Amino acid sequence: MEDYLWILIIIGIAVIWVIIAWIIETISNSKKYLELKPKLDNLDRAIEKHETQITNDKIKLEAESKKRLDEFSQKVKKTKNEFDLREKLWIEQTQKDKDEIQKLAKQKSMGFPWLAEAYADYFALKDGEIEKHLKYKKHPAYTAAENVKIIKNEKRELIKENRIISYKINYFEKLFPWLSDLIAEDEDEEMPVRIEDGVKNDDNEDRVKNYLTPEEYKSFPSIERNQMALDRYLRNRYKSKWAIGRDYEMYVGYLYEQKGCSIEYKGIIDGFEDLGRDIIAKKSDEVCIIQCKRWAQYKVIHEKHIFQLFGTTMEYWVKNFRNHEKPKSFEEFAKFLNENKLRPIFFTSTSLSDKAREMANALSVEIIENEPLGEFPRIKCNINNDEFGQTKIYHLPMDQQYDRTIIGNRAGEFYAFTVKEAEDAGFRRAFRHRF
């Protein structure tokens, strides 16, 4: 019985302990809940506020996106309308330009002045549109419009005169192909160092001064200043077409001199009277009639130049080989060509057109094309016989007697690369310098 009682007591104590532990835990949890509840409430409010903000931002973003989309659509629509308008105006202007050009083409047969006047009217019309725009725009510019009107009238007359001159030049070039070699492409061609104002250009004025400053000319010894002038002459990028052609003819002549030919420079010396033959190179019983063309690579030699060389070769044959006692035929001239007694040679820095090459083959004209200007000595060291014996003189390319001086007729004559080389060989500068 006692054992059973103790068991009950122990069980009761355990139950009471469990109840006490539960009460203590419940009280502790209640305290924690009371402590955490404000935080939970704040968290709930923060979550609710954040969700509200997200919703508002979403609504605002959707509204802003819709607004921007509408604005973009309006801009696209406006741009399309402007593009359509510009395209329409462009089409109208293109058609207008086409009509004007067709009008000019139809009037071509009416003569140079009529066509030139049509061109002038066309460009005056363009300027007239600018004048109207300035005068009738939202904020008119009357003074500017009046100035444009004055310029328009002056421009019209200048364009007319320019077109007439251009037509005449083109016409003359077709009649005389060698004229194209003398027409400057740049008005600043061959502009050496400017010498002091007031210097009289008499026949004995030293042209070396054109390539030196006054200080350089006065301060440097003759060898140095002459060499400096020569170097600047060779490096000059603004040579005239005549000077460029002259250099090329000298180069070609030098090449044939190295082959043992005697050289006669016709283009350099005779100018317009060279009849289209620049160099006559002779060796034994062989005569080469050479035409030289130093042109830019983008230019092409056409058949008219081949015809000119062939014609001048025939003229040379008639004048120098033909027996006037009895008539000669073209067949005999062709025989001269075939036997290489007379050789027309076209020497150029560029290439020939297909038609020009075809004509050259048909007329037995030899072609040397794509041959650039190479290095060669420019100083002519010449020996003259006079009352005092032999006088050794050298000539620079800018000197007066340079082109007419022939090298090789006397022993000891030669071409020098430098002034020092010439003077070391006992040659002095020519006294007469000017052209």
For each residue, the residues with C-beta under 8 A, 3 or more apart:
1: 4 5
2: 5 6
3: 6 7
4: 1 7 8
5: 1 2 8 9
6: 2 3 9 10
7: 3 4 10 11
8: 4 5 11 12
9: 5 6 12 13
10: 6 7 13 14
11: 7 8 14 15
12: 8 9 15 16
13: 9 10 16 17
14: 10 11 17 18
15: 11 12 18 19
16: 12 13 19 20
17: 13 14 20 21
18: 14 15 21 22
19: 15 16 22 23
20: 16 17 23 24
21: 17 18 24 25
22: 18 19 25 26
23: 19 20 26 27
24: 20 21 27 28
25: 21 22 28 29
26: 22 23 29 30
27: 23 24 30 31
28: 24 25 31 32
29: 25 26 32 33
30: 26 27 33 34
31: 27 28 34 35
32: 28 29 35 36
33: 29 30 36 37
34: 30 31 37
35: 31 32 38 39
36: 32 33 39 40
37: 33 34 40 41
38: 35 41 42
39: 35 36 42 43
40: 36 37 43 44
41: 37 38 44 45
42: 38 39 45 46
43: 39 40 46 47
44: 40 41 47 48
45: 41 42 48 49
46: 42 43 49 50
47: 43 44 50 51
48: 44 45 51 52
49: 45 46 52 53
50: 46 47 53 54
51: 47 48 54 55
52: 48 49 55 56
53: 49 50 56 57
54: 50 51 57 58
55: 51 52 58 59
56: 52 53 59 60
57: 53 54 60 61
58: 54 55 61 62
59: 55 56 62 63
60: 56 57 63 64
61: 57 58 64 65
62: 58 59 65 66
63: 59 60 66 67
64: 60 61 67 68
65: 61 62 68 69
66: 62 63 69 70
67: 63 64 70 71
68: 64 65 71 72
69: 65 66 72 73
70: 66 67 73 74
71: 67 68 74 75
72: 68 69 75 76
73: 69 70 76 77
74: 70 71 77 78
75: 71 72 78 79
76: 72 73 79 80
77: 73 74 80 81
78: 74 75 81 82
79: 75 76 82 83
80: 76 77 83 84
81: 77 78 84 85
82: 78 79 85 86
83: 79 80 86 87
84: 80 81 87 88
85: 81 82 88 89
86: 82 83 89 90
87: 83 84 90 91
88: 84 85 91 92
89: 85 86 92 93
90: 86 87 93 94
91: 87 88 94 95
92: 88 89 95 96
93: 89 90 96 97
94: 90 91 97 98
95: 91 92 98 99
96: 92 93 99 100
97: 93 94 100 101
98: 94 95 101 102
99: 95 96 102 103
100: 96 97 103 104 122 125
101: 97 98 104 105
102: 98 99 105 106
103: 99 100 106 107 118
104: 100 101 107 108 115 118 119 122
105: 101 102 108
106: 102 103 109
107: 103 104 110 114 115 118
108: 104 105 115
109: 106
110: 107 114 115
111: 114 115
112: 115 116 163 164 167 168
113: 116 117 160 164
114: 107 110 111 117 118
115: 104 107 108 110 111 112 118 119 163 167
116: 112 113 119 120 159 160 161 162 163 164 167
117: 113 114 120 121 160
118: 103 104 107 114 115 121 122
119: 104 115 116 122 123 159 160 163
120: 116 117 123 124 156 157 159 160 163
121: 117 118 124 125 156
122: 100 104 118 119 125 126
123: 119 120 126 127 155 156 159
124: 120 121 127 128 152 153 155 156
125: 100 121 122 128 129
126: 122 123 129 130
127: 123 124 130 131 148 151 152 155
128: 124 125 131 132 152
129: 125 126 132 133
130: 126 127 133 134 148
131: 127 128 134 135 145 148 149 152
132: 128 129 135 136 145
133: 129 130 136 137
134: 130 131 137 140 141 142 144 145 148
135: 131 132 140 141 142 145
136: 132 133 140
137: 133 134 140 141
138:
139:
140: 134 135 136 137 145
141: 134 135 137 144 145
142: 134 135 145 146
143: 146 147
144: 134 141 147 148
145: 131 132 134 135 140 141 142 148 149
146: 142 143 149 150
147: 143 144 150 151
148: 127 130 131 134 144 145 151 152
149: 131 145 146 152 153
150: 146 147 153 154
151: 127 147 148 154 155
152: 124 127 128 131 148 149 155 156
153: 124 149 150 156 157
154: 150 151 157 158
155: 123 124 127 151 152 158 159
156: 120 121 123 124 152 153 159 160
157: 120 153 154 160 161
158: 154 155 161 162
159: 116 119 120 123 155 156 162 163
160: 113 116 117 119 120 156 157 163 164
161: 116 157 158 164 165
162: 116 158 159 165 166
163: 112 115 116 119 120 159 160 166 167
164: 112 113 116 160 161 167 168
165: 161 162 168 169
166: 162 163 169 170
167: 112 115 116 163 164 170 171
168: 112 164 165 171 172
169: 165 166 172 173 179 183
170: 166 167 173 174
171: 167 168 174 175
172: 168 169 175 176 179
173: 169 170 176 177 179 180 183
174: 170 171 177 304
175: 171 172
176: 172 173 179
177: 173 174 180 276 304 305 308
178: 181 182 272 274 276 308
179: 169 172 173 176 182 183
180: 173 177 183
181: 178 241 242 245 293
182: 178 179 241 242
183: 169 173 179 180 241
184: 187 189 240 241
185: 189 241
186: 189 238
187: 184
188: 191 238
189: 184 185 186 238 239 240 241
190: 236 238 239 240 243
191: 188 238
192: 210 211 232 233 236
193: 210 211 212 213 232
194:
195: 199 209 210 214
196: 199 214
197:
198:
199: 195 196 205 209
200: 205
201: 205 434
202: 205 434
203: 400 432 434
204: 431 432 433 434
205: 199 200 201 202 209 433 434
206: 209 217 433 434
207: 210 211 398 399 433 434 435
208: 211 212 217 225 226 229 396 398 433
209: 195 199 205 206 212 214 217
210: 192 193 195 207 229 398
211: 192 193 207 208 228 229 232 233 398
212: 193 208 209 216 217 220 225 228 229 232
213: 193 216 217
214: 195 196 209 217 218
215: 218 219
216: 212 213 219 220 225 228
217: 206 208 209 212 213 214 220 225
218: 214 215
219: 215 216
220: 212 216 217 224 225 228
221: 224 225
222: 225 226 429
223: 226 227 419 420 423
224: 220 221 227 228
225: 208 212 216 217 220 221 222 228 229
226: 208 222 223 229 230 396 419 429
227: 223 224 230 231 418 419 420
228: 211 212 216 220 224 225 231 232
229: 208 210 211 212 225 226 232 233 396 398
230: 226 227 233 234 378 379 396 397 419
231: 227 228 234 235
232: 192 193 211 212 228 229 235 236
233: 192 211 229 230 236 396 397 398
234: 230 231 378
235: 231 232
236: 190 192 232 233 239
237:
238: 186 188 189 190 191
239: 189 190 236 243 244 247
240: 184 189 190 243 244
241: 181 182 183 184 185 189 244 245
242: 181 182 245 246
243: 190 239 240 246 247
244: 239 240 241 247 248 294
245: 181 241 242 248 249 267 278 292 293 294
246: 242 243 249 250 267 268 403
247: 239 243 244 250 251 294 373
248: 244 245 251 252 292 293 294 349 373
249: 245 246 252 253 265 267 268 278 279 292
250: 246 247 253 254 265 268 376 378
251: 247 248 254 255 373 374 376
252: 248 249 255 256 278 279 290 292 347
253: 249 250 256 257 263 265 279 281
254: 250 251 257 258 376 377 415
255: 251 252 258 259 376
256: 252 253 259 261 263 279 281 288 290
257: 253 254 260 261 262 263 407 408
258: 254 255
259: 255 256 283
260: 257 283
261: 256 257 281 282 283 288
262: 257 281 282 283 408
263: 253 256 257 279 280 281 406
264: 279 280 281 282
265: 249 250 253 268 269 278 279 403
266: 269 270 274 275 277 278 279 280
267: 245 246 249 270 271 274 277 278 279 292
268: 246 249 250 265 278 403
269: 265 266 274 403 404
270: 266 267 273 274
271: 267 274
272: 178
273: 270
274: 178 266 267 269 270 271 277 278
275: 266 312 315
276: 177 178 291 308 309 311 312
277: 266 267 274 280 289 290 291 309 312 313 316
278: 245 249 252 265 266 267 268 274 290 291 292
279: 249 252 253 256 263 264 265 266 267 288 290 292
280: 263 264 266 277 287 288 289 290 316
281: 253 256 261 262 263 264 287 288 290
282: 261 262 264 286 287 288
283: 259 260 261 262 286 288
284:
285: 341
286: 282 283 340 341 343
287: 280 281 282 316 320 341 342 343
288: 256 261 279 280 281 282 283 343 344 345
289: 277 280 309 312 313 316 342 343 344 345
290: 252 256 277 278 279 280 281 345 346 347
291: 276 277 278 305 308 309 312 344 345 346 347
292: 245 248 249 252 267 278 279 347 348
293: 181 245 248 301 305 346 347 348 349 350
294: 244 245 247 248 348 349 373
295: 299 301 348 349 350
296: 299 350
297: 349 350 351
298:
299: 295 296 350
300: 350 351 352 353 356
301: 293 295 305 306 346 348 350 351 352 353 356 369
302: 305 353 355 356
303: 306 307 353 355 356 358 359
304: 174 177 307 308
305: 177 291 293 301 302 308 309 346 356
306: 301 303 309 310 346 352 356 359 360 363 365
307: 303 304 310 311 359
308: 177 178 276 291 304 305 311 312
309: 276 277 289 291 305 306 312 313 344 346 365
310: 306 307 313 314 344 363 365
311: 276 307 308 314 315
312: 275 276 277 289 291 308 309 315 316
313: 277 289 309 310 316 317 337 342 344
314: 310 311 317 318 333
315: 275 311 312 318 319
316: 277 280 287 289 312 313 319 320 321 342
317: 313 314 320 321 322 333 336 342
318: 314 315 321 322
319: 315 316 322
320: 287 316 317
321: 316 317 318 336 341 342
322: 317 318 319 328
323: 326 328
324:
325:
326: 323
327:
328: 322 323 332 333
329: 332 333
330: 333 334
331: 334 335
332: 328 329 335 336
333: 314 317 328 329 330 336 337
334: 330 331 337 338 364
335: 331 332 338 339
336: 317 321 332 333 339 341 342
337: 313 333 334 340 341 342 343 344 364
338: 334 335 364
339: 335 336
340: 286 337 343
341: 285 286 287 321 336 337
342: 287 289 313 316 317 321 336 337
343: 286 287 288 289 337 340 366
344: 288 289 291 309 310 313 337 363 364 365 366
345: 288 289 290 291 365 366 367 368
346: 290 291 293 301 305 306 309 352 360 365 366 367 368 369
347: 252 290 291 292 293 368 371
348: 292 293 294 295 301 351 352 368 369 370 371
349: 248 293 294 295 297 370 371 372 373
350: 293 295 296 297 299 300 301 369 370
351: 297 300 301 348 369 370
352: 300 301 306 346 348 356 357 360 367 369
353: 300 301 302 303 356 357
354: 357 358
355: 302 303 358 359
356: 300 301 302 303 305 306 352 353 359 360
357: 352 353 354 360 361 367
358: 303 354 355 361 362
359: 303 306 307 355 356 362 363 365
360: 306 346 352 356 357 363 365 366 367
361: 357 358 364 365
362: 358 359
363: 306 310 344 359 360
364: 334 337 338 344 361
365: 306 309 310 344 345 346 359 360 361
366: 343 344 345 346 360
367: 345 346 352 357 360
368: 345 346 347 348 371
369: 301 346 348 350 351 352
370: 348 349 350 351
371: 347 348 349 368
372: 349
373: 247 248 251 294 349
374: 251
375:
376: 250 251 254 255 415
377: 254 414 415 416 417
378: 230 234 250 396 397 415 417
379: 230 394 395 396 415 416 417 418 419 421 422
380: 394 395 402 405 407 415
381: 392 393 394 407 413 414 415 416 422 425 427
382: 392 393 394 395 405 406 407 413 427
383: 390 391 392 393 410 412 413
384: 390 391 393
385: 389 390 391 410
386: 389 390 391
387:
388: 391
389: 385 386
390: 383 384 385 386
391: 383 384 385 386 388
392: 381 382 383 412 425 426 427 428
393: 381 382 383 384 427 428 429 430
394: 379 380 381 382 416 419 422 423 427 428 429 430
395: 379 380 382 399 401 402 405 430
396: 208 226 229 230 233 378 379 399 402 419 429
397: 230 233 378 402
398: 207 208 210 211 229 233 402 433 435
399: 207 395 396 402 429 430 432 433
400: 203 430 432 433 434 435
401: 395 404 405 430 432
402: 380 395 396 397 398 399 405
403: 246 265 268 269
404: 269 401
405: 380 382 395 401 402
406: 263 382 409
407: 257 380 381 382 413 414 415
408: 257 262 413
409: 406 413
410: 383 385 413
411:
412: 383 392
413: 381 382 383 407 408 409 410
414: 377 381 407 425
415: 254 376 377 378 379 380 381 407
416: 377 379 381 394 419 421 422 425 427
417: 377 378 379 421
418: 227 379 421 422
419: 223 226 227 230 379 394 396 416 422 423
420: 223 227 423 424
421: 379 416 417 418 424 425
422: 379 381 394 416 418 419 425 427
423: 223 394 419 420 426 427 428
424: 420 421
425: 381 392 414 416 421 422
426: 392 423
427: 381 382 392 393 394 416 422 423
428: 392 393 394 423
429: 222 226 393 394 396 399 433
430: 393 394 395 399 400 401 433
431: 204
432: 203 204 399 400 401
433: 204 205 206 207 208 398 399 400 429 430
434: 201 202 203 204 205 206 207 400
435: 207 398 400
